[in-house]
Amino acid sequence: MATESLNATLRTDTGKGAARKLRATAHIPGVVYGRNRSPQPVTLDGRELERLLERVSADTTIFELHVGSTTARTLIREVQRHPFRRQIIHVDFQELVAGELVTVDVPVVLTGIPAGVRNSGGVLDQVMRQVQVRVDPSNIPNHIDADVTELDLNDSLHVRDLKRPEGVEVLEDDDATICVVAPPRTEEAPPAPVAEVPEAPAEPELIRKPKPEEGEEEEEK
């Protein structure tokens, strides 16, 4: 389980207006939640947090949050980002209590090359990339490995097949599919070209001298 250090300061001004002012100075508002304590508003350095989250997983990292003279072991419960610019606009932390189990999402890492890929040109399709587990904070795994070496074409791996680290309870349905080896994708043949039927030549217009009326014919005579 990875552990990182993060600095924060107490925040007295709350509300949307105060949050906007913080973001304008490259700071991010956050809140620390915990059992038997009131939510604690804090402020974080936006650049420091962005750099940290670029190299660690927020889901499986314990953050030692230093607020003034106190330090709290926490998990990040939610990171809110701007819908367009994608920068962080708010963070929720959960304080960890010794002996109290927590629920977290842990990545599933596939190891090996399936037999169906090696021998038959199949395609390995990972359906589930993380699983929800209940675990003591001190035992949170960085990931759970899943060996796919023996999978042949149309074989699949399910949650029940995962080797669970000691003390880790997987909360997903045992029948949920982790991955499957699909048959090789074949390119569809392009449709046969349709022979163009030449247009029939237009019939020449027959120009005839109009037949004179009976009266006109008599005058010409």
VOPAGU-2260 file (C-alpha; in pm, 1 decimal, decimal comma):
REM VOPAGU-2260
SITE   aa  ch    i         X         Y         Z
SITE  MET   A    0       0,0       0,0       0,0
SITE  ALA   A    1     150,8     331,8    -108,8
SITE  THR   A    2     167,7     621,9     134,2
SITE  GLU   A    3     220,2     984,9      34,8
SITE  SER   A    4     251,0    1309,1     228,0
SITE  LEU   A    5      32,0    1610,1     152,0
SITE  ASN   A    6      12,9    1954,0     311,7
SITE  ALA   A    7    -308,9    2143,5     381,0
SITE  THR   A    8    -425,2    2443,9     580,2
SITE  LEU   A    9    -746,6    2503,4     770,9
SITE  ARG   A   10   -1012,4    2690,4     577,1
SITE  THR   A   11   -1250,2    2927,0     755,1
SITE  ASP   A   12   -1430,2    3079,8     457,4
SITE  THR   A   13   -1673,5    2842,3     290,6
SITE  GLY   A   14   -1925,2    2870,6       8,9
SITE  LYS   A   15   -1905,6    2907,3    -367,2
SITE  GLY   A   16   -1763,6    3258,7    -361,3
SITE  ALA   A   17   -1478,3    3165,4    -128,7
SITE  ALA   A   18   -1404,6    2853,8    -335,3
SITE  ARG   A   19   -1381,3    3059,5    -655,0
SITE  LYS   A   20   -1133,2    3297,1    -490,4
SITE  LEU   A   21    -917,6    3004,1    -381,8
SITE  ARG   A   22    -911,1    2855,2    -730,6
SITE  ALA   A   23    -814,2    3191,9    -875,0
SITE  THR   A   24    -492,8    3166,6    -667,1
SITE  ALA   A   25    -420,8    2806,6    -778,9
SITE  HIS   A   26    -551,2    2661,3    -452,3
SITE  ILE   A   27    -815,6    2392,6    -411,0
SITE  PRO   A   28   -1084,1    2363,2    -142,6
SITE  GLY   A   29   -1128,2    2027,9      27,8
SITE  VAL   A   30   -1304,2    1863,9     320,2
SITE  VAL   A   31   -1181,1    1595,7     561,6
SITE  TYR   A   32   -1452,8    1359,6     687,7
SITE  GLY   A   33   -1415,7    1112,8     972,4
SITE  ARG   A   34   -1598,2     914,1    1234,8
SITE  ASN   A   35   -1696,0    1108,6    1547,5
SITE  ARG   A   36   -1568,3    1437,7    1406,5
SITE  SER   A   37   -1718,6    1730,3    1222,2
SITE  PRO   A   38   -1620,4    1780,7     856,6
SITE  GLN   A   39   -1303,3    1988,4     844,1
SITE  PRO   A   40   -1266,4    2235,9     553,5
SITE  VAL   A   41    -909,8    2261,1     423,7
SITE  THR   A   42    -715,3    2428,9     145,1
SITE  LEU   A   43    -453,8    2256,2     -69,9
SITE  ASP   A   44    -192,1    2373,2    -315,7
SITE  GLY   A   45    -342,8    2290,8    -655,0
SITE  ARG   A   46     -12,2    2242,6    -836,4
SITE  GLU   A   47     124,9    2012,6    -564,1
SITE  LEU   A   48    -188,9    1797,4    -570,9
SITE  GLU   A   49    -198,3    1776,0    -950,9
SITE  ARG   A   50     166,7    1664,0    -965,1
SITE  LEU   A   51     104,7    1405,1    -694,1
SITE  LEU   A   52    -200,4    1254,0    -862,1
SITE  GLU   A   53     -11,6    1223,7   -1191,7
SITE  ARG   A   54     217,9     959,5   -1038,8
SITE  VAL   A   55       3,3     778,6    -779,1
SITE  SER   A   56    -340,1     618,5    -776,5
SITE  ALA   A   57    -587,0     819,1    -570,3
SITE  ASP   A   58    -792,8     503,6    -506,5
SITE  THR   A   59    -521,1     294,2    -344,8
SITE  THR   A   60    -290,9     549,4    -180,1
SITE  ILE   A   61    -298,3     658,8     183,8
SITE  PHE   A   62    -236,8    1032,9     214,1
SITE  GLU   A   63     -80,1    1157,0     534,3
SITE  LEU   A   64    -252,1    1494,0     544,1
SITE  HIS   A   65     -58,9    1751,1     744,6
SITE  VAL   A   66    -291,4    2024,1     871,6
SITE  GLY   A   67    -108,7    2264,8    1099,6
SITE  SER   A   68      47,8    2063,4    1382,0
SITE  THR   A   69    -171,1    1753,7    1325,9
SITE  THR   A   70    -142,3    1467,0    1078,6
SITE  ALA   A   71    -432,4    1249,7     965,7
SITE  ARG   A   72    -407,5     928,3     764,4
SITE  THR   A   73    -666,4     965,1     489,6
SITE  LEU   A   74    -800,1     825,8     165,3
SITE  ILE   A   75    -923,8    1045,5    -117,3
SITE  ARG   A   76   -1293,3     969,6    -156,0
SITE  GLU   A   77   -1376,8    1204,5    -442,7
SITE  VAL   A   78   -1191,0    1431,9    -680,2
SITE  GLN   A   79   -1415,0    1680,3    -859,3
SITE  ARG   A   80   -1285,0    1821,6   -1186,3
SITE  HIS   A   81   -1402,1    2099,3   -1413,3
SITE  PRO   A   82   -1611,9    1940,4   -1691,0
SITE  PHE   A   83   -1416,8    2108,6   -1972,7
SITE  ARG   A   84   -1077,7    2223,8   -1844,6
SITE  ARG   A   85   -1037,7    1908,0   -1628,4
SITE  GLN   A   86    -847,6    2079,9   -1348,4
SITE  ILE   A   87    -929,6    1976,2    -990,8
SITE  ILE   A   88   -1190,4    2197,7    -825,1
SITE  HIS   A   89   -1260,8    2008,8    -497,4
SITE  VAL   A   90   -1135,3    1707,7    -299,4
SITE  ASP   A   91   -1299,1    1496,2     -28,1
SITE  PHE   A   92   -1080,8    1302,8     218,4
SITE  GLN   A   93   -1182,1    1025,8     458,8
SITE  GLU   A   94    -983,7     992,7     779,2
SITE  LEU   A   95    -878,2     636,2     853,5
SITE  VAL   A   96    -934,9     477,5    1193,8
SITE  ALA   A   97    -718,6     187,7    1311,6
SITE  GLY   A   98    -906,4    -141,5    1292,0
SITE  GLU   A   99   -1192,5       4,7    1086,0
SITE  LEU   A  100   -1236,0    -158,3     745,7
SITE  VAL   A  101   -1272,5      62,5     439,9
SITE  THR   A  102   -1422,4       1,9      95,5
SITE  VAL   A  103   -1199,1      92,1    -199,3
SITE  ASP   A  104   -1162,2      16,9    -570,7
SITE  VAL   A  105    -849,6    -181,9    -656,6
SITE  PRO   A  106    -716,2    -217,6   -1015,0
SITE  VAL   A  107    -704,9    -563,2   -1175,2
SITE  VAL   A  108    -379,3    -626,4   -1364,5
SITE  LEU   A  109    -375,8    -906,0   -1623,9
SITE  THR   A  110     -51,1   -1103,4   -1639,5
SITE  GLY   A  111      75,8   -1338,4   -1911,1
SITE  ILE   A  112     -27,2   -1389,2   -2273,1
SITE  PRO   A  113    -334,7   -1610,1   -2327,2
SITE  ALA   A  114    -292,1   -1932,2   -2524,8
SITE  GLY   A  115    -572,9   -1820,3   -2753,4
SITE  VAL   A  116    -375,2   -1508,6   -2840,1
SITE  ARG   A  117     -41,3   -1685,4   -2886,3
SITE  ASN   A  118    -168,2   -1979,4   -3089,0
SITE  SER   A  119    -486,8   -1864,5   -3260,8
SITE  GLY   A  120    -456,5   -1489,2   -3301,9
SITE  GLY   A  121    -734,2   -1414,8   -3054,4
SITE  VAL   A  122    -792,4   -1079,6   -2886,0
SITE  LEU   A  123    -781,0   -1033,7   -2507,4
SITE  ASP   A  124   -1066,5    -806,2   -2399,4
SITE  GLN   A  125   -1059,1    -680,0   -2038,8
SITE  VAL   A  126   -1416,3    -612,7   -1931,4
SITE  MET   A  127   -1357,0    -519,7   -1564,9
SITE  ARG   A  128   -1052,3    -309,6   -1482,0
SITE  GLN   A  129   -1105,5    -272,5   -1109,4
SITE  VAL   A  130   -1291,2    -446,1    -827,7
SITE  GLN   A  131   -1441,5    -309,0    -510,0
SITE  VAL   A  132   -1297,3    -458,8    -191,8
SITE  ARG   A  133   -1335,2    -425,0     184,1
SITE  VAL   A  134   -1004,9    -423,5     368,4
SITE  ASP   A  135    -809,3    -284,2     660,6
SITE  PRO   A  136    -637,7      39,4     548,8
SITE  SER   A  137    -296,7    -104,5     630,6
SITE  ASN   A  138    -356,8    -394,4     388,3
SITE  ILE   A  139    -494,1    -213,5      83,7
SITE  PRO   A  140    -323,6    -375,2    -219,1
SITE  ASN   A  141    -193,0    -158,5    -500,9
SITE  HIS   A  142    -356,9    -401,8    -744,9
SITE  ILE   A  143    -480,9    -759,0    -781,8
SITE  ASP   A  144    -308,1    -978,8   -1041,3
SITE  ALA   A  145    -502,1   -1212,9   -1271,2
SITE  ASP   A  146    -305,9   -1476,8   -1465,7
SITE  VAL   A  147    -454,2   -1522,4   -1815,0
SITE  THR   A  148    -184,9   -1752,4   -1959,0
SITE  GLU   A  149    -408,8   -2060,2   -1987,2
SITE  LEU   A  150    -707,6   -1888,4   -2148,7
SITE  ASP   A  151    -790,5   -2022,8   -2495,1
SITE  LEU   A  152   -1030,2   -1882,4   -2755,6
SITE  ASN   A  153   -1369,6   -1796,8   -2603,1
SITE  ASP   A  154   -1239,0   -1865,7   -2250,8
SITE  SER   A  155   -1309,0   -1607,4   -1983,7
SITE  LEU   A  156   -1188,1   -1519,6   -1635,4
SITE  HIS   A  157   -1436,6   -1428,2   -1362,0
SITE  VAL   A  158   -1423,0   -1260,1   -1023,3
SITE  ARG   A  159   -1437,4   -1600,8    -852,5
SITE  ASP   A  160   -1107,6   -1689,7   -1025,9
SITE  LEU   A  161    -912,0   -1401,5    -871,2
SITE  LYS   A  162    -648,4   -1486,7    -611,2
SITE  ARG   A  163    -743,4   -1260,8    -323,7
SITE  PRO   A  164    -471,2   -1126,7     -97,3
SITE  GLU   A  165    -505,6   -1218,2     267,9
SITE  GLY   A  166    -751,2    -996,8     450,1
SITE  VAL   A  167    -907,5    -863,2     129,1
SITE  GLU   A  168   -1280,0    -921,8      74,2
SITE  VAL   A  169   -1393,8    -874,6    -286,2
SITE  LEU   A  170   -1744,9    -727,9    -297,5
SITE  GLU   A  171   -1818,5    -791,4    -665,3
SITE  ASP   A  172   -2045,5   -1066,7    -800,8
SITE  ASP   A  173   -1844,4   -1390,2    -834,0
SITE  ASP   A  174   -1988,0   -1446,7   -1183,1
SITE  ALA   A  175   -1884,6   -1103,8   -1313,7
SITE  THR   A  176   -1647,2   -1131,0   -1610,7
SITE  ILE   A  177   -1297,1    -990,6   -1572,5
SITE  CYS   A  178   -1176,3   -1065,0   -1926,9
SITE  VAL   A  179   -1242,9   -1285,1   -2228,7
SITE  VAL   A  180   -1034,4   -1409,9   -2522,0
SITE  ALA   A  181   -1235,1   -1330,2   -2833,0
SITE  PRO   A  182   -1180,8   -1492,3   -3175,4
SITE  PRO   A  183    -965,7   -1293,5   -3417,7
SITE  ARG   A  184   -1147,2   -1011,9   -3585,3
SITE  THR   A  185   -1183,4   -1066,8   -3960,6
SITE  GLU   A  186   -1206,5    -780,8   -4201,4
SITE  GLU   A  187   -1527,3    -779,5   -4397,6
SITE  ALA   A  188   -1480,3    -809,5   -4772,7
SITE  PRO   A  189   -1575,4    -491,5   -4951,9
SITE  PRO   A  190   -1902,5    -518,9   -5142,0
SITE  ALA   A  191   -1872,3    -624,2   -5506,8
SITE  PRO   A  192   -1884,3    -328,7   -5740,1
SITE  VAL   A  193   -2216,9    -287,6   -5914,3
SITE  ALA   A  194   -2182,8    -294,3   -6292,9
SITE  GLU   A  195   -2294,2      28,2   -6443,1
SITE  VAL   A  196   -2567,7     -13,6   -6702,0
SITE  PRO   A  197   -2505,9     226,9   -6990,1
SITE  GLU   A  198   -2788,6     463,8   -7048,3
SITE  ALA   A  199   -2987,3     403,0   -7363,5
SITE  PRO   A  200   -2912,8     668,5   -7626,8
SITE  ALA   A  201   -3182,3     926,5   -7652,1
SITE  GLU   A  202   -3405,2     880,3   -7952,3
SITE  PRO   A  203   -3355,0    1158,2   -8209,6
SITE  GLU   A  204   -3642,9    1394,2   -8223,5
SITE  LEU   A  205   -3835,2    1348,3   -8551,9
SITE  ILE   A  206   -3898,6    1682,5   -8707,6
SITE  ARG   A  207   -4184,5    1680,8   -8950,8
SITE  LYS   A  208   -4342,7    1954,3   -9138,2
SITE  PRO   A  209   -4687,4    1998,3   -8994,9
SITE  LYS   A  210   -4962,3    1879,9   -9220,2
SITE  PRO   A  211   -5152,3    2177,0   -9347,9
SITE  GLU   A  212   -5513,6    2209,2   -9260,2
SITE  GLU   A  213   -5764,5    2145,1   -9539,7
SITE  GLY   A  214   -5838,8    2513,8   -9578,7
SITE  GLU   A  215   -5477,1    2608,5   -9606,9
SITE  GLU   A  216   -5410,6    2332,2   -9862,7
SITE  GLU   A  217   -5687,2    2463,4  -10086,9
SITE  GLU   A  218   -5545,9    2816,2  -10070,5
SITE  GLU   A  219   -5204,3    2692,6  -10181,9
SITE  LYS   A  220   -5360,9    2521,4  -10474,9
